[in-house]
Amino acid sequence: MKTVIVTGGIGSGKSAVCALLKKRGVPVYDCDAKAKELYGRRPSLVSRLEKALGAPLRGTDGKLDKARLAALIFSDPRARETVEGMVYPILLQDIRRWQKRQSAAWGALESAVILSKPVFDGVADGVVLVEAPQELRIARVMQRDGLGREAVVGRIRSQEIPREKADVLLANDGTPQALSEAVERVFFDKNSYISKLISEV
């Protein structure tokens, strides 16, 4: 199966793009959501992270406090590296299993950070980078997540998006209809780079 990475910084709209792909029947692997599932499926992983970070990560219910972990990751680069070093190899294994299970001709990997993490090198065949002006991204995330401007800016700065690794840029700075049309052009127009990539034998 051919695999296309759909990436972009927080608030760019990569999830909206992937939602449109799903409507077209394209299988999508959401790396962020799957990583969070790993904590639930592997309780020992949370214990290992707490030991490595020297900080409690569970809520009163005994489960991972995702907000606490996110706050730690976005405020401490060393903590982020520790978490990524433990979680990403497991996530890569899960991606490989997902790819093998698919019967579709192609699928998409949704991730904000996958391009900047060497552990994922070679996992996909093409890259679509979703972009939007920073102020628009900040406004979207503030409205969506209820975060303050400073917190959103901090998260944007913590994400490295190597633009030079993208095969195609997809602008998401207009209406939902404009985004839908852009998705059609980029992924389904027979003359587009991605369509030709997917059809390669």
C-alpha positions in Angstrom: 0.0 0.0 0.0 1.2 3.5 -0.9 1.2 5.8 2.1 1.0 9.6 2.1 1.9 11.7 5.1 -0.5 14.6 5.8 1.3 17.0 8.1 1.3 20.6 9.3 1.6 22.5 12.5 -1.0 22.8 15.1 -4.1 24.7 13.8 -3.1 24.2 10.1 -6.0 22.0 9.4 -4.4 18.6 8.7 -7.2 16.9 10.6 -9.8 18.6 8.4 -7.9 17.4 5.4 -7.9 13.9 6.7 -11.6 14.0 7.6 -12.2 14.8 3.9 -10.0 11.9 2.8 -12.0 9.5 5.1 -15.2 10.6 3.5 -13.7 9.5 0.2 -12.9 6.1 1.7 -9.2 6.6 2.3 -7.9 4.9 5.4 -6.2 7.3 7.8 -3.9 6.6 10.7 -3.9 9.4 13.2 -0.5 9.3 14.8 -1.4 11.6 17.7 -4.6 9.7 18.6 -2.9 6.3 18.3 0.0 7.4 20.5 -2.5 8.4 23.2 -4.2 5.0 22.8 -0.8 3.3 23.5 -0.8 4.6 27.0 -4.1 2.9 27.7 -3.1 -0.3 26.1 0.3 -0.4 27.8 0.0 0.7 31.5 3.6 -0.3 32.0 4.6 2.5 29.5 3.1 5.1 31.8 5.1 3.7 34.8 8.3 3.7 32.7 7.7 7.4 31.7 7.1 8.4 35.3 10.3 6.8 36.3 12.3 8.3 33.5 10.9 11.8 34.0 10.8 11.7 37.8 7.3 13.1 37.8 3.8 11.8 38.4 1.7 11.6 35.2 -1.5 10.0 36.5 -4.7 11.6 37.5 -6.9 10.7 40.5 -8.4 7.8 38.5 -4.9 6.2 38.1 -4.9 6.8 34.4 -2.5 9.0 32.4 -3.3 12.7 32.8 -2.9 13.7 29.2 -3.0 17.4 30.0 -0.2 17.0 32.5 1.9 15.1 30.1 1.3 17.7 27.3 2.2 20.6 29.6 5.5 18.8 30.5 6.3 18.0 26.9 5.7 21.5 25.6 7.6 23.2 28.4 10.6 21.0 28.7 12.5 19.9 25.5 14.5 17.2 27.4 11.3 15.7 28.7 9.9 15.7 25.2 12.9 13.9 23.9 12.6 11.3 26.7 9.0 10.7 25.9 9.5 10.5 22.2 12.4 8.1 22.6 10.2 5.7 24.5 6.9 6.1 22.6 7.9 6.6 18.9 9.5 3.1 18.3 6.3 1.5 19.6 4.2 3.8 17.5 6.3 2.9 14.4 5.6 -0.8 15.0 1.9 0.0 15.2 2.0 2.0 11.9 3.7 -0.9 10.2 1.0 -3.3 11.4 -1.7 -0.9 10.2 -0.1 -0.7 6.7 0.1 -4.4 6.4 -3.6 -4.8 7.3 -4.9 -2.4 4.7 -6.4 -3.6 1.4 -6.8 -0.1 -0.1 -4.4 1.1 -2.8 -3.2 3.9 -0.5 -3.7 5.5 2.9 -2.7 8.6 4.8 -0.6 9.1 8.0 -1.7 12.2 9.9 1.0 13.7 12.1 2.4 17.1 13.0 5.9 16.0 13.9 6.6 12.9 11.8 8.9 14.6 9.3 11.3 15.9 12.0 11.7 12.5 13.7 14.3 10.2 12.1 12.8 7.1 13.6 10.0 7.4 11.0 12.2 7.9 8.0 11.0 5.7 5.1 7.6 5.0 6.5 5.7 6.8 3.7 6.0 7.4 -0.1 4.9 11.1 -0.3 4.3 14.1 1.9 1.5 16.8 1.8 2.1 19.8 4.0 -1.0 21.7 5.1 -0.3 25.4 5.7 -2.2 28.4 7.0 -1.1 31.8 8.3 0.1 31.8 11.9 -2.5 34.2 13.2 -5.2 32.1 11.7 -3.7 29.0 13.3 -3.5 30.7 16.7 -7.2 31.8 16.5 -8.3 28.3 15.5 -6.5 26.6 18.4 -7.6 29.1 20.9 -11.2 28.6 19.9 -10.9 24.8 19.6 -8.9 24.0 22.8 -9.7 27.0 25.0 -6.0 27.8 25.4 -4.5 31.3 25.8 -2.5 32.9 23.1 0.8 32.4 24.8 0.2 28.7 25.3 -0.7 28.3 21.6 2.3 30.2 20.4 4.5 28.0 22.6 3.1 24.9 21.0 3.6 26.3 17.5 7.3 27.1 18.3 7.9 23.6 19.7 6.9 21.9 16.4 9.6 21.6 13.8 8.1 21.3 10.3 10.8 20.7 7.7 9.1 22.4 4.8 11.7 21.2 2.3 10.6 17.6 2.8 7.1 18.3 1.5 6.2 17.1 -2.0 3.0 19.2 -2.1 1.8 22.3 -0.2 -1.9 22.6 0.5 -3.1 26.0 1.6 -5.9 26.0 4.2 -6.6 29.7 4.6 -10.1 30.0 3.2 -13.6 28.5 3.5 -14.4 24.8 4.1 -15.5 24.6 0.5 -12.1 26.0 -0.7 -10.4 23.3 1.4 -12.6 20.6 0.0 -11.7 21.7 -3.5 -8.0 21.8 -2.7 -8.1 18.3 -1.4 -9.8 17.1 -4.6 -7.0 18.8 -6.7 -4.1 17.5 -4.6 -5.2 13.9 -4.0 -7.7 13.0 -6.7 -7.0 14.9 -9.8 -5.5 12.4 -12.2 -2.7 14.8 -13.1 -1.7 15.7 -9.6 1.7 14.6 -8.1 0.0 12.5 -5.4 -2.4 10.7 -7.9 0.6 9.8 -10.1 2.5 8.7 -7.0 -0.3 6.5 -5.9 -0.8 4.9 -9.3 2.9 4.0 -9.7 3.5 0.2 -9.8 
